[in-house]
Amino acid sequence: MTTRPHDALFRSAFEHPADAAAELRHVLPREIGDAIDWSQLRLEPGSFVDPKLADRHTDLLFSATIDGGPALVYLLFEHQSTADARMPLRMLVYMVRIWERCTVDRPDEPLPPIIPVLLTHPARGAPTPTRLHDIVRPAPASIPGLAERVPDFLLAIDDISAASDDELRSRSLSVFPMLALSLLRDGRDEHALLANLETWAAAYAAVAAAPTGLHAFERLMRYVELRLSDEQFVRFRARLIELVPTTEAMVMRYSERLIAEGEAKGRVEGRVEGRVEGRLEAQRDILRTQLARKFGPLDASTLARVEAATPPELDTWLERIVLADDLDGLFRADPTH
């Protein structure tokens, strides 16, 4: 279980070259995008982020071919509440580390160009500077001959905090990275994660229906679960099943695994191990959702009965719900009939 949900979701969404290419083509100038042979894009191993910044920075390095020659594209994800006023300097440090590795791996070859790209979602503050010269004083351009002697580069930035749902949908992204970007954008706002669920319901359905959808779906659920409180996640899960019934099996599978993990070692982020009441509430929520779907709106007495159920009763009723014809059959006292 990861304690860095942003990191895990970002990597899952963009570690595949085709998904990374769609994001990079969106943010890079057309001239550069047209010069890159995207069919040759390859993920390279390693990370160049400072260990002390690993909670705020996540990176992916790709090799590419540009104008017939080798090149590197460096995609850095910044996940912090305020923009880093010295991000161009951070990026330069990471780029130098990449070039240093190049000199070790291929000491007799020229250095390849590195195209730096920043994906960010700051909640507030001034925008991220785009050039190294923006944070150097006196301004190199103000003194004749100085600009040519001070390193500089232009940083391509994709600030998804300002991206609307329609703008995200307009990108040439497959559904999983598109949905991942929406979650990363809303990840600091629990209310937004819940409120925007209906907007993205079709995307969840598409992810669940994909041939490799289980892993992607569980990665999305893990991110949401780590961003919400227990109570909020219960509501999110129930609402998702209500909006997209085809996700029920995956939601229940994830929930059952989560319950098992919780019993074995507790929830991450300081949640208490073996929280029995959390397990019971999860079971009650699943049962209420299934009952409402099968038998329609539940009356007060039925809701009260579910709320007061003992652990053995909940286990029995969850097993019976598939075959039960009515509530009387579900709640009968004798499990042998």
CORURQUI-V621968 format. One record per backbone hydrogen bond with DSSP energy under -0.5 kcal/mol. NH is the residue of the N-H (numbers start at 1). CO is the residue of the C=O. If there is no record, write none. Layout:
# CORURQUI-V621968
NH/CO ; NH/CO
This chain:
# CORURQUI-V621968
8/4 ; 9/5 ; 10/6 ; 11/7 ; 12/8 ; 13/9 ; 14/10 ; 15/11 ; 19/16 ; 20/16 ; 21/17 ; 22/18 ; 23/19 ; 24/20 ; 25/21 ; 26/22 ; 27/23 ; 28/24 ; 33/29 ; 34/30 ; 35/31 ; 36/32 ; 37/65 ; 38/36 ; 40/37 ; 41/38 ; 42/63 ; 44/61 ; 53/50 ; 54/51 ; 56/53 ; 57/53 ; 58/77 ; 60/75 ; 61/44 ; 62/73 ; 63/42 ; 64/71 ; 65/37 ; 66/69 ; 67/35 ; 69/66 ; 71/64 ; 72/113 ; 73/62 ; 74/115 ; 75/60 ; 75/73 ; 76/74 ; 76/117 ; 77/58 ; 78/76 ; 78/119 ; 79/56 ; 79/77 ; 80/78 ; 83/124 ; 85/83 ; 87/84 ; 89/86 ; 90/86 ; 91/87 ; 92/88 ; 93/89 ; 94/90 ; 95/91 ; 96/92 ; 97/93 ; 98/94 ; 99/95 ; 100/96 ; 101/97 ; 102/98 ; 103/99 ; 104/100 ; 105/101 ; 106/102 ; 109/106 ; 113/70 ; 115/72 ; 116/114 ; 117/74 ; 118/156 ; 119/76 ; 120/118 ; 120/158 ; 121/78 ; 123/81 ; 124/81 ; 132/153 ; 134/131 ; 135/132 ; 136/133 ; 142/139 ; 143/140 ; 146/143 ; 147/140 ; 147/143 ; 149/146 ; 150/146 ; 150/147 ; 155/130 ; 155/153 ; 156/116 ; 156/154 ; 157/155 ; 158/118 ; 159/157 ; 160/120 ; 160/158 ; 161/120 ; 162/159 ; 163/160 ; 168/164 ; 169/165 ; 170/166 ; 171/167 ; 171/168 ; 173/171 ; 178/174 ; 179/175 ; 180/176 ; 181/177 ; 182/178 ; 183/179 ; 184/180 ; 185/181 ; 186/182 ; 187/183 ; 189/186 ; 190/188 ; 193/189 ; 194/190 ; 195/191 ; 196/192 ; 197/194 ; 200/196 ; 201/198 ; 204/200 ; 205/201 ; 206/202 ; 207/203 ; 208/204 ; 209/205 ; 210/206 ; 210/207 ; 213/210 ; 216/212 ; 217/213 ; 218/214 ; 219/215 ; 220/216 ; 221/217 ; 222/218 ; 223/219 ; 224/220 ; 225/221 ; 226/222 ; 227/223 ; 227/224 ; 228/224 ; 233/229 ; 234/230 ; 235/231 ; 236/232 ; 237/233 ; 238/234 ; 239/235 ; 240/236 ; 241/237 ; 242/238 ; 243/239 ; 244/240 ; 247/244 ; 248/245 ; 251/247 ; 252/248 ; 253/249 ; 254/250 ; 255/251 ; 256/252 ; 257/253 ; 258/254 ; 259/255 ; 260/256 ; 261/257 ; 262/258 ; 263/259 ; 264/260 ; 265/261 ; 266/261 ; 266/262 ; 267/272 ; 271/268 ; 274/262 ; 275/272 ; 276/274 ; 279/275 ; 280/276 ; 281/277 ; 282/278 ; 283/279 ; 284/280 ; 285/281 ; 286/282 ; 287/283 ; 288/284 ; 289/285 ; 290/286 ; 291/287 ; 292/288 ; 293/289 ; 294/290 ; 295/291 ; 296/292 ; 303/299 ; 304/300 ; 305/301 ; 306/302 ; 307/303 ; 308/304 ; 309/306 ; 314/310 ; 315/311 ; 316/312 ; 317/313 ; 318/314 ; 319/315 ; 320/316 ; 321/317 ; 323/320 ; 324/320 ; 330/326 ; 331/327 ; 332/328 ; 335/333 ; 337/334
